[in-house]
Amino acid sequence: MTKRKKENLLSMPVKRSTTLASAVESRILLLRHQRVILDTDIADLYGVPVKVLNQQVKRNRERFPADFVFQLTSKEDAVLRSQFVTSKQGRGGRRYAPYAFTEHGAIMAATVLNSERAVQMSVFVVRAFVRLREMLATNRKLAGKIDELENRLDTHDSTIQDLIEAIKELMKPEDPPRKSIGFQIPAGKHRG
């Protein structure tokens, strides 16, 4: 890659970089309670064949612990195949289950590939993971605020209900004074 192309990618407008990060976001999946990106997507983003990526991972196994990369089980692979409608084994499909890279694994993959594009695209991969993390944190905060509001409304509802009952009590007309039945001694005159 020429120096000029490299400078263009690095000095890309924020809007374009956000678009690329969003494109990466769409490739991030949730597997085993982790956000991951599959080897086919990483290879596509980094501009290398999947075979080359997986060879580098195998050659540099010490750089890829289990919390950086893991291979999907046959069941996970089958579920993903049915979701993405990929070809069956023996019909041009893969012969082995794909690898899933966590955020750290995706960065490490860029370092072992030693290509300029991989290094540049790793920035967008990181931004995508960070953006998803921020969205998750925002959603958790929002859920907490909603719970807090519901609790406030519950207490306010009962307080408002009590106020309405008190107002109704005050609005009830007083019972008119009753006239006494029978003979009454006029005021000021006593029996003597």
BAFI-3210 file (N, C-alpha, C; in Angstrom, 3 decimals, decimal comma, padded with zeros to 6 digits):
// residues 192
n [1|2|3|4|5|6|7|8|9|10|11|12|13|14|15|16|17|18|19|20|21|22|23|24|25|26|27|28|29|30|31|32|33|34|35|36|37|38|39|40|41|42|43|44|45|46|47|48|49|50|51|52|53|54|55|56|57|58|59|60|61|62|63|64|65|66|67|68|69|70|71|72|73|74|75|76|77|78|79|80|81|82|83|84|85|86|87|88|89|90|91|92|93|94|95|96|97|98|99|100|101|102|103|104|105|106|107|108|109|110|111|112|113|114|115|116|117|118|119|120|121|122|123|124|125|126|127|128|129|130|131|132|133|134|135|136|137|138|139|140|141|142|143|144|145|146|147|148|149|150|151|152|153|154|155|156|157|158|159|160|161|162|163|164|165|166|167|168|169|170|171|172|173|174|175|176|177|178|179|180|181|182|183|184|185|186|187|188|189|190|191|192]
n.u [000,851|000,554|002,174|000,563|-002,051|-002,231|-002,112|-004,515|-006,409|-005,955|-006,464|-009,138|-012,458|-014,544|-017,196|-017,077|-015,408|-017,038|-019,033|-017,627|-016,982|-019,564|-020,213|-018,523|-019,574|-021,958|-021,100|-020,385|-021,023|-022,916|-021,694|-021,413|-021,751|-020,129|-018,936|-018,108|-016,226|-016,352|-013,918|-014,058|-015,157|-013,257|-011,033|-011,995|-012,305|-009,649|-008,449|-007,319|-007,003|-009,110|-007,806|-005,109|-005,263|-006,093|-003,898|-001,874|-002,826|-002,599|000,171|001,060|000,173|000,595|000,015|-002,663|-004,695|-007,387|-009,312|-009,097|-009,504|-011,586|-012,656|-015,651|-018,213|-019,592|-022,352|-022,840|-021,797|-023,561|-025,939|-025,267|-024,825|-027,406|-028,620|-027,244|-027,487|-025,508|-023,486|-023,659|-021,458|-019,092|-020,198|-018,867|-018,611|-017,133|-014,682|-014,230|-015,102|-015,666|-013,460|-013,853|-013,251|-012,488|-012,617|-009,951|-008,621|-009,103|-007,591|-005,065|-004,852|-004,521|-001,962|-000,359|-000,711|000,652|000,050|-000,576|-003,211|-004,569|-003,708|-004,702|-007,468|-007,954|-008,293|-010,891|-012,264|-011,807|-013,092|-015,721|-016,271|-015,974|-018,001|-020,264|-020,018|-020,401|-023,036|-024,344|-023,822|-025,197|-027,797|-028,155|-028,050|-030,275|-032,301|-032,117|-032,891|-035,533|-036,643|-036,349|-038,047|-040,490|-040,752|-040,925|-043,294|-045,076|-045,020|-045,806|-048,306|-049,773|-049,605|-050,884|-053,405|-054,113|-054,256|-056,387|-058,474|-058,537|-059,261|-061,789|-063,080|-063,050|-064,664|-067,162|-070,471|-071,422|-073,409|-076,682|-077,882|-079,875|-083,276|-084,678|-086,923|-089,935|-090,769|-089,077|-087,289|-087,211|-084,266|-082,578|-084,623|-085,265|-086,174|-087,789]
n.v [-001,164|002,185|005,131|007,354|006,274|005,055|007,263|008,442|006,603|006,706|009,363|009,582|010,908|011,355|010,507|008,598|006,745|005,965|004,718|002,523|001,271|000,623|-001,199|-003,237|-003,818|-005,136|-007,635|-008,778|-011,209|-012,844|-015,273|-017,949|-016,247|-014,109|-011,392|-011,869|-012,269|-013,959|-016,102|-015,980|-013,476|-011,803|-012,380|-011,424|-008,676|-008,002|-008,533|-010,991|-014,492|-016,926|-019,275|-018,477|-016,754|-018,562|-020,301|-018,643|-018,208|-020,782|-021,143|-019,272|-019,951|-019,452|-016,800|-016,674|-017,312|-019,193|-017,300|-015,438|-016,587|-019,172|-022,386|-023,133|-025,343|-028,340|-028,195|-025,428|-024,475|-025,662|-024,347|-021,714|-022,081|-022,683|-020,251|-018,447|-019,581|-021,201|-023,291|-026,908|-029,316|-030,925|-029,997|-027,839|-026,337|-025,480|-027,600|-027,809|-026,557|-023,049|-020,495|-018,378|-015,078|-013,060|-009,604|-008,975|-011,070|-010,523|-008,225|-009,224|-010,968|-009,183|-008,312|-010,565|-011,056|-009,165|-007,324|-004,212|-003,427|-005,066|-004,074|-001,456|-001,908|-003,126|-001,091|-000,215|-002,468|-002,558|-000,169|-000,854|-002,937|-001,470|000,413|-001,254|-002,170|000,230|000,788|-001,324|-000,739|001,690|000,777|-000,772|001,199|002,676|000,779|000,541|003,134|003,128|001,160|002,488|004,697|003,338|002,348|004,764|005,739|003,839|004,393|007,046|006,755|005,521|007,541|009,639|008,496|008,390|011,157|011,882|010,491|011,868|014,433|013,857|013,244|015,749|017,094|016,052|016,839|018,420|016,856|018,060|020,092|018,442|018,706|018,878|016,594|016,937|018,681|021,619|023,533|026,917|028,834|030,361|030,218|028,508|025,516|025,605]
n.w [000,000|-000,815|000,501|000,384|000,160|002,643|004,351|003,629|004,567|007,333|007,916|007,548|007,287|010,181|009,887|007,814|009,040|011,127|009,707|008,684|011,102|011,911|009,923|010,628|013,117|012,487|011,950|014,279|016,673|019,304|021,195|023,425|025,608|024,942|022,961|019,686|016,612|013,578|011,940|009,124|008,643|009,849|008,228|005,797|006,392|006,975|004,599|003,750|002,846|004,476|005,142|005,362|007,561|009,606|009,568|010,536|013,091|014,154|013,969|015,758|018,324|021,062|021,327|021,229|023,465|025,071|025,766|023,788|021,294|019,999|018,845|017,172|018,334|016,880|017,031|017,493|015,111|013,280|013,944|013,256|010,526|009,658|010,213|008,577|006,143|004,781|002,666|002,745|004,319|002,201|-000,070|-001,146|001,083|004,314|005,829|008,457|011,706|012,152|013,540|016,366|017,197|019,929|021,004|021,742|020,532|017,841|017,481|018,024|015,890|013,793|014,339|013,927|011,270|009,825|007,770|006,174|005,771|007,573|010,021|009,881|009,621|012,010|013,802|013,259|013,960|016,709|017,430|016,803|018,639|021,017|020,720|020,782|023,399|024,799|024,030|025,259|027,947|028,137|027,662|029,941|031,937|031,191|031,581|034,354|035,122|034,212|035,866|038,303|037,888|037,640|040,236|041,624|040,523|041,470|044,254|044,132|042,994|045,061|046,981|045,657|045,421|048,124|048,628|046,946|048,191|050,646|049,753|048,743|051,126|052,342|050,604|050,954|051,779|054,834|057,307|057,546|060,295|062,678|063,438|066,579|068,019|069,678|072,818|073,513|075,826|075,843|075,248|077,937|079,764|082,637|084,366|087,294]
ca.u [000,000|001,382|002,138|-000,580|-003,252|-002,199|-002,483|-005,936|-007,184|-005,789|-007,066|-010,492|-013,430|-015,173|-018,422|-016,676|-014,886|-018,196|-019,698|-016,842|-017,168|-020,914|-020,156|-017,875|-020,536|-022,950|-020,482|-020,106|-022,053|-022,848|-021,532|-020,885|-021,833|-019,056|-019,063|-017,033|-016,318|-015,891|-012,683|-014,340|-015,362|-011,947|-010,210|-012,544|-011,954|-008,195|-008,007|-006,517|-007,841|-009,370|-006,763|-003,906|-005,546|-006,079|-002,514|-001,135|-003,300|-002,001|001,613|001,301|-000,820|000,851|-000,573|-004,119|-005,273|-008,813|-010,177|-008,902|-010,058|-012,015|-013,303|-017,050|-018,582|-020,373|-023,718|-022,812|-021,573|-024,806|-026,898|-024,849|-025,060|-028,830|-028,962|-026,640|-027,775|-024,280|-023,556|-023,371|-020,148|-019,021|-020,779|-018,164|-018,547|-015,930|-014,516|-014,048|-015,867|-014,912|-012,936|-014,478|-012,265|-012,981|-012,012|-008,489|-008,160|-009,136|-006,425|-003,869|-004,807|-003,950|-000,516|000,367|-000,847|001,688|-000,322|-000,991|-004,671|-005,002|-003,439|-005,634|-008,837|-008,093|-008,805|-012,339|-012,770|-011,807|-014,164|-017,013|-016,441|-016,154|-019,339|-021,237|-019,892|-021,047|-024,477|-024,805|-023,805|-026,295|-029,042|-028,264|-028,394|-031,653|-033,157|-032,103|-033,711|-036,936|-037,047|-036,451|-039,270|-041,639|-040,865|-041,430|-044,701|-045,851|-045,182|-046,599|-049,692|-050,434|-049,693|-051,944|-054,667|-054,419|-054,670|-057,728|-059,413|-058,645|-060,039|-063,179|-063,610|-063,284|-065,723|-068,464|-071,229|-071,677|-074,803|-077,407|-078,262|-081,183|-084,228|-085,065|-088,330|-090,474|-090,827|-087,784|-087,373|-086,507|-082,992|-082,684|-085,640|-084,948|-087,227|-087,472]
ca.v [000,000|003,378|006,023|008,236|005,511|004,849|008,532|008,650|005,757|007,157|010,690|009,447|011,659|010,588|009,889|007,395|005,769|005,451|003,802|001,283|000,620|000,045|-002,387|-004,278|-004,164|-006,083|-008,961|-009,240|-012,116|-013,199|-016,718|-018,315|-015,035|-013,200|-010,810|-012,424|-012,119|-015,224|-016,029|-015,565|-012,029|-011,169|-012,524|-010,503|-007,312|-007,806|-008,731|-012,212|-015,703|-017,539|-020,275|-017,783|-016,297|-019,702|-020,787|-017,748|-018,468|-022,053|-020,950|-018,377|-020,410|-018,841|-015,456|-016,805|-018,173|-019,528|-016,118|-014,628|-017,297|-020,551|-023,003|-023,430|-026,753|-028,714|-027,711|-023,981|-024,314|-026,013|-023,267|-020,578|-022,434|-022,549|-018,837|-017,733|-020,369|-021,534|-024,618|-028,057|-029,933|-031,797|-029,302|-026,577|-025,664|-025,702|-028,968|-027,733|-025,458|-021,786|-019,946|-017,130|-014,209|-011,987|-008,311|-009,075|-012,007|-009,834|-007,317|-010,071|-011,483|-008,123|-008,219|-011,715|-011,079|-008,271|-006,583|-002,853|-003,371|-005,703|-003,139|-000,336|-002,363|-003,483|000,102|-000,219|-003,607|-002,112|000,827|-001,550|-003,606|-000,434|000,983|-002,222|-002,157|001,464|000,638|-002,233|000,012|002,655|000,030|-001,160|002,410|002,996|-000,191|000,935|004,342|002,734|000,497|003,541|005,444|002,489|002,338|006,081|005,825|003,019|005,128|008,236|006,323|005,321|008,856|010,361|007,862|008,873|012,559|011,900|010,062|012,962|015,492|013,401|013,385|017,172|017,554|015,525|017,870|018,082|016,503|019,244|019,914|017,810|019,367|018,003|016,231|017,059|020,003|022,173|024,701|028,002|029,201|031,401|029,873|027,241|024,940|025,914]
ca.w [000,000|-000,920|001,660|000,198|000,506|004,087|004,964|003,368|005,476|008,707|008,076|007,040|008,079|011,259|009,376|007,069|009,991|011,855|008,784|008,680|012,404|011,892|009,065|011,427|014,171|011,990|011,872|015,639|017,173|020,710|021,363|024,743|026,420|024,555|021,629|018,856|015,173|012,996|011,149|007,745|008,651|010,127|007,029|004,805|006,798|006,913|003,222|003,588|002,815|005,783|005,350|005,822|008,918|010,528|009,650|011,429|014,455|014,583|014,115|016,891|019,304|022,376|021,318|021,143|024,510|024,895|025,895|022,589|020,139|020,243|017,689|017,442|018,392|015,697|017,246|017,243|013,670|012,590|014,184|012,430|009,119|009,373|010,254|007,461|004,950|004,068|002,050|003,597|004,127|001,047|-001,216|-001,285|002,376|005,107|006,344|009,907|012,310|012,145|014,784|016,808|017,811|020,789|020,645|021,878|019,518|016,548|017,464|017,926|014,518|012,958|014,574|013,355|009,813|009,294|006,564|006,522|005,831|008,816|011,111|009,749|009,868|013,423|014,474|013,100|014,743|018,108|017,572|016,774|019,929|022,031|020,525|021,302|024,856|025,253|023,849|026,298|029,205|028,059|027,827|031,354|032,677|030,839|032,272|035,767|035,257|034,032|037,120|039,327|037,605|037,979|041,701|042,023|040,140|042,403|045,514|043,830|042,780|046,356|047,611|044,939|045,803|049,473|048,505|046,354|049,247|051,617|049,104|048,702|052,488|052,579|049,703|051,380|052,504|056,235|057,567|058,053|061,703|062,834|064,326|067,687|068,064|071,029|073,407|073,902|076,714|075,183|075,857|078,941|080,758|083,307|085,171|088,633]
c.u [000,902|001,211|000,907|-001,890|-003,358|-002,633|-003,973|-006,800|-007,121|-006,420|-008,485|-011,455|-014,127|-016,418|-018,104|-016,182|-016,020|-018,944|-018,956|-017,003|-018,549|-020,960|-019,506|-018,841|-021,525|-022,401|-020,185|-021,302|-021,890|-022,834|-020,893|-020,769|-020,679|-019,375|-017,847|-017,271|-015,693|-014,671|-012,930|-014,517|-014,060|-011,087|-010,682|-012,155|-010,466|-007,617|-007,081|-007,460|-007,989|-008,269|-005,495|-004,088|-005,430|-004,697|-001,708|-001,546|-002,655|-000,497|001,959|000,335|-000,632|000,268|-002,101|-004,646|-006,781|-009,727|-009,989|-009,570|-010,476|-012,699|-014,722|-017,261|-019,406|-021,813|-023,803|-022,658|-022,851|-025,855|-026,546|-025,082|-026,525|-029,257|-028,458|-026,827|-026,507|-024,375|-023,176|-021,959|-020,192|-019,605|-020,144|-018,050|-017,233|-015,882|-014,355|-014,843|-015,023|-014,393|-013,683|-013,429|-012,967|-012,297|-010,491|-007,895|-008,127|-007,953|-005,150|-003,736|-004,198|-002,436|000,239|000,266|000,173|001,305|-000,822|-002,498|-005,183|-004,823|-004,445|-007,064|-009,038|-008,606|-010,333|-012,978|-012,855|-012,939|-015,542|-017,276|-016,703|-017,554|-020,418|-021,218|-020,593|-022,564|-025,065|-024,862|-024,951|-027,627|-029,233|-028,661|-029,852|-032,624|-033,239|-032,980|-035,196|-037,455|-037,265|-037,740|-040,518|-041,848|-041,417|-042,912|-045,573|-046,080|-046,010|-048,068|-050,418|-050,587|-050,814|-053,307|-055,085|-054,904|-056,088|-058,765|-059,607|-059,474|-061,513|-063,834|-063,943|-064,444|-067,100|-069,210|-071,460|-073,148|-075,513|-077,821|-079,687|-082,045|-084,635|-086,567|-088,774|-090,416|-089,449|-088,033|-086,593|-085,258|-083,220|-083,735|-085,295|-086,143|-086,894|-088,262]
c.v [001,233|004,249|006,923|007,540|005,336|006,121|008,807|007,836|006,283|008,527|010,725|010,270|010,755|009,863|008,583|006,339|005,174|004,446|002,473|000,528|-000,028|-001,214|-003,546|-004,760|-005,231|-007,501|-009,549|-010,035|-012,323|-014,717|-016,982|-017,092|-014,064|-012,626|-011,250|-012,085|-013,364|-015,021|-015,581|-014,052|-011,274|-011,221|-011,556|-009,057|-007,030|-008,080|-009,915|-013,403|-016,288|-018,534|-019,632|-017,315|-017,452|-020,330|-019,941|-017,946|-019,751|-021,916|-020,107|-018,684|-019,751|-017,424|-015,488|-017,773|-018,341|-018,322|-015,131|-015,266|-018,706|-021,065|-023,382|-024,938|-027,061|-028,211|-026,202|-023,702|-024,593|-024,912|-022,059|-020,854|-022,261|-021,084|-018,106|-018,443|-020,599|-022,958|-025,712|-028,561|-030,853|-031,160|-027,916|-025,809|-025,955|-027,131|-028,990|-026,531|-024,187|-021,417|-018,657|-016,338|-013,182|-010,702|-008,398|-010,023|-011,365|-008,889|-008,135|-010,635|-010,443|-008,050|-009,385|-011,775|-010,175|-007,605|-005,208|-002,756|-003,969|-004,751|-001,983|-000,755|-002,757|-002,297|000,118|-001,365|-003,203|-001,119|000,162|-002,245|-002,584|000,158|000,033|-002,252|-000,921|001,365|-000,269|-001,522|001,020|001,959|-000,393|000,041|002,774|002,059|000,139|002,151|004,008|002,049|001,528|004,347|004,635|002,457|003,668|006,201|005,013|003,760|006,383|007,873|006,165|006,649|009,664|009,791|008,320|010,322|012,665|011,504|011,170|014,107|015,111|013,553|014,844|017,696|017,040|016,633|017,417|017,732|017,755|019,018|019,356|018,650|018,370|017,753|016,374|018,490|020,414|023,378|025,791|028,380|030,363|031,095|028,527|026,761|025,259|025,408]
c.w [000,000|000,313|001,593|000,584|002,012|004,804|004,775|004,326|006,904|008,943|007,536|007,896|009,082|010,761|008,644|008,037|010,815|010,997|008,744|009,991|012,472|011,025|009,808|012,507|013,719|011,904|013,245|016,150|018,671|020,804|022,717|025,657|026,154|023,184|020,828|017,396|014,558|012,108|009,715|007,650|008,919|008,877|005,937|005,133|006,619|005,527|003,017|003,461|004,227|006,129|005,904|007,268|009,906|010,649|010,620|012,886|014,990|014,810|015,337|018,033|020,675|022,466|021,336|022,210|024,286|025,034|024,740|021,375|020,569|018,995|018,077|017,523|017,143|015,814|016,963|015,749|012,891|012,751|013,318|010,952|008,767|009,377|009,017|006,128|004,139|003,561|003,042|003,338|002,917|-000,202|-001,365|000,015|003,085|005,618|007,855|010,416|012,322|013,534|015,088|017,579|018,701|020,346|020,684|020,843|018,136|016,408|017,287|016,520|013,586|013,135|013,953|011,843|009,123|007,972|007,001|006,664|007,135|009,988|011,063|010,083|011,330|014,236|014,407|013,876|016,217|018,335|017,604|018,106|021,041|021,932|021,048|022,826|025,428|025,129|024,928|027,648|029,247|028,271|029,279|032,205|032,437|031,546|033,763|036,014|035,126|035,294|038,219|039,132|037,958|039,481|042,205|041,705|041,079|043,708|045,278|043,630|044,109|047,088|046,968|045,308|047,199|049,436|047,947|047,396|050,262|051,030|049,048|050,075|052,772|051,736|050,102|052,131|053,940|056,384|058,113|059,512|061,791|063,770|065,389|067,639|069,522|071,533|073,857|074,794|075,996|075,965|076,836|079,976|081,332|084,071|086,620|089,680]
res [m|t|k|r|k|k|e|n|l|l|s|m|p|v|k|r|s|t|t|l|a|s|a|v|e|s|r|i|l|l|l|r|h|q|r|v|i|l|d|t|d|i|a|d|l|y|g|v|p|v|k|v|l|n|q|q|v|k|r|n|r|e|r|f|p|a|d|f|v|f|q|l|t|s|k|e|d|a|v|l|r|s|q|f|v|t|s|k|q|g|r|g|g|r|r|y|a|p|y|a|f|t|e|h|g|a|i|m|a|a|t|v|l|n|s|e|r|a|v|q|m|s|v|f|v|v|r|a|f|v|r|l|r|e|m|l|a|t|n|r|k|l|a|g|k|i|d|e|l|e|n|r|l|d|t|h|d|s|t|i|q|d|l|i|e|a|i|k|e|l|m|k|p|e|d|p|p|r|k|s|i|g|f|q|i|p|a|g|k|h|r|g]
***
